[in-house]
């Protein structure tokens, strides 16, 4: 189907695009993933000519965030994060101590066998700061000893545990960041891609498909000061929603995303299919019965009449084709792509609307 989405334009995003939308009855998560893998296999083998092995790897959302700092990791290269938080409990080193006092985290990447110069290390620190990091610490191992401006502030036990946990050998460099969990994950996740590109760690000819599963059902909105649905309020939970005990943080969704080389190419979920369970979900999201009926009355009525267990997934077809063909921009696979301002070079759309047309559509414009 053709879709329009009012979002900012990027190399892999256009306001008008083609979407493959699958809605299936009497299915579970495994059914949807299996059908989707069949589609990807057919596309890949037709366009690339090689074989694509299925089933694809699956990774929980929690593991993806812990190891890679993102829910769409690029697995064409190995560079997982290591959690050093426990090692530095009780530390006297100011940067780590301050982060831990605020329930923060300490995480590290280890770049192996690259023999980085001091300029390389300084460039890496500058790059991390440009990504939003408050700072980045490096520790390298040379001549069986740890070298870093911070080494003198660390206890012998901390240094020993650091070496053991990271498996450091001569030539390795550990990059370490301490901050809130969300900030560490976000910045280190992007810093990982920086290292992958700069030091040619990424195998460009690989296509690594990955399912991300076990997403949180809820997430806390600082703006609204309440928990909201991470995907949408129609996603069914793992387990019975009636057994919800108030632990919003650990409630998991029957949702899934398909990631290719660090880019999300599709996502979906198993839906809630009972009206009473949908109302329970609305209650957990602080949506009143009146508001639910005003916004979703048609859906609640349909569910009350009876709906089969169902689920589905949607794929960005243009994005998939762009990636499989090895192109840099989605514009190269879309006929009549839009400009950065969202206009069509061929037709000049969007154009001006006459007052007569506005009147016919009963639309009133107000200039502030």
C-alpha positions, 0 to 999 in steps of 0.5 A: 500500500502507498502511505504518507507519514508527516516526518522529517526526511532522511537518507532512508525516509520519504514522506510518501512510501510503499508499505507491505502490511500483513494482518493475520488471524489465529497466529502467534509471534512465531507464525508472523516471524516465519511468514516474514522470513519467507518474504525476506528470503524470496526478496533477498535471493531474487535481488542478490542471487545468493542464499539467505539462511533462516530462521533469523537470529532473535535477541531480546530488547533487554539484551540489545540495549545491554550489549549494544545500547540500541534496539537496532544493533548492526551485527556486521561487526563484533563490539559489544558493551561490557557493564563495569558498574559492579566493579566500581561500587565503592570507588573513590574515582570522582567521575565514576563515584558521581555517576553511581551516586545518581544510580548511573551506569559504567559501560565500556567497549574494547577496541582490540589490536589497533595500536592507537596513537594519542591523537587517535584517542583524543579524536575518539574523545572529541567524537564522543563529546560531539555525540552528547557524552559528558566525557569519555575515558580511555585505558590502554594496555601496553607492556603488560601495564594499564596506561591512562590519565585516570589509572593513578586514581583507581585501586589495585583491585579495581584495575585487576577486575577491569583487566579480567572482565574486559580480557585486556591484552597488549594493544587493546584500548577500553573506552569507558563512559559513566552516566545515566543508563539511557545516556550511556546506552544512547551515546555508546551505541552511536560511538560503537558505530563511529568505531566500526566505520573509522577502523573498518570493522564493518563487513560491508558485504554482509546482510545481518537480519535480526529479530528484536523481541520482548519489548517493554509494553510500557515506557514512562513519558517525562512530558506526560508524567505517566506511563504510555504504550511503547508501541501502541495501546492495542499491543497484547502483553505477554501473560494476562493483563488481568494479572498485572501487579503494577510493575510497569517497568517489567511488563513485556509486549508480544511485539517484534521488529526486524532489523537489517544491518542496524536499520529497522525495516519492519515491525509489528505485534500480536493485538489485543482481541477482547474488548474487556482486555482492551478496556483494562489496557486503557485503564492502565494507561490512564485513559478514561472509559469516556475518552476510550469510547470517544476515540476508539468506540468503533474498535471496542464495539467490533471487539465486543462482537467477537474478533479472532486472535490476530497479529501482523507486521508492516515492512518499509518496502522501499527501504528494504530494496534500497538496502539490498541493492546497496544504495545510499538513499531511498530516493534512488528506488522511489519514482518521483521522490520528494525534496528535503522540503517535502515537495515534488519536483515533477508536479510542484505539489503541494500547491496552493488551495483556492478559497473556493476549495477550502469552502467546499471542504469546510476548512477555515484557515487562521493566520496568527 
